[in-house]
Every structure is written in structure tokens, then in C-alpha cells.
Amino acid sequence: MLVGLTAAELRLGLVQFDWTFVFQIANTLILFLFLKKFLFKPVTSFMEAREEEISGAYNDAEEKNKEADAIKSEYLEKISKAEEEGRTIVKEASKRAERHADEMIKDAEHEVASMRDKAKLEIEREKTKAVNALKNDIAGLAILAATKVIEKDMKEEDHKDLINKFIDEVGDAKWQN
């Protein structure tokens, strides 16, 4: 335990008030001022600078986020406009296609009507040819029959007169029925 200590040393305790105590206080003050000057102030200024840097970075990040949101909304608006424009183009194209189809149908209907009219004209011509051919055949048969009935040969002029007289008597209306 406390071997070798004198009673006077035991009475004074741990702290002795002498020059050593004064030097210890002076050393502590010098160390404190030295640390304050060379350690606390630089560390504090470093911490303040770092805090300002982090705050600035945070503010920059917020500004960048705002810019990104603005650009995003701008792009979304452009995409929306592009989609609307695309729908408009598709509508216009389908309208043009409908108009083109309608025009083609009208052209086809006109062509069919024209072909029908041409066919009617052709049928009328063929009908007229057939009626005329039939008239000639009947006239020839009538002459032949008349020749047999009369049993005499007629002159060419008499034949024509007889044919014309026969046609006038029968008429065109009866031949077309």
C-alpha cells in the first residue's frame, strides 16, 4: 500500500500548491491556446467550409432536380403533341383514303354506266341489222312466192316496185314485233 510515504506527504493529498502546480496550469493554458489557434480554428473553419460545400451541393442538386422536372414536363408535352399530331395525320390519311375510294367507286359507276349505254347502243345496232336482214330475207321469199304464184318472170324493176309496195303495206312496226 502506501509504503515509503511520509506522514507529511500523506496529509497534503494529491495536489500540492507549489511551483509545479503553477507550471502545470501555465502549460495547460499554453496548450489550450496553442490547440485553439492551430487546431480548433482550422478544424472549425474546415467544418464550416465543408458544411457550406454540402449545402451548396444540396442546393445545386435541388436546382438540377427542378431543371430535370422542367425538361421532363417539356418532353412529356412534346410527346403529347407528337401523339396528337400522329392521330391527326392518321385521321387525315384515312379521310384521304376514303375520298379516294369514293372517287374510285364513282369512276367505276360512271364506267359501268358508260359500258351499259354502249352495250344498249350495240344491241340496238345489232337488232336493226337483224331486222334489216330479216326484211331482206322475207322480201326475197315474198318475191319467190310471188313469182311462183304469178309464174312468170318479172323484170328487175317490177321486183323492186313489188318489194317496196309489200314493205309499205306491212310497215316497219309489224316487222319489229
Buried (B, 14 or more C-beta within 10 A) or exposed (E): EEEEEEEEEEEEEEEEEEEEEEEEEEEEEEEEEEEEEEEEEEEEEEEEEEEEEEEEEEEEEEEEEEEEEEEEEEEEEEEEEEEEEEEEEEEEEEEEEEEEEEEEEEEEEEEEEEEEEEEEEEEEEEEEEEEEEEBEEBBEEBBEEBBEEEEEEBEEEBBEEBBEEBBEEBEEEEEEE
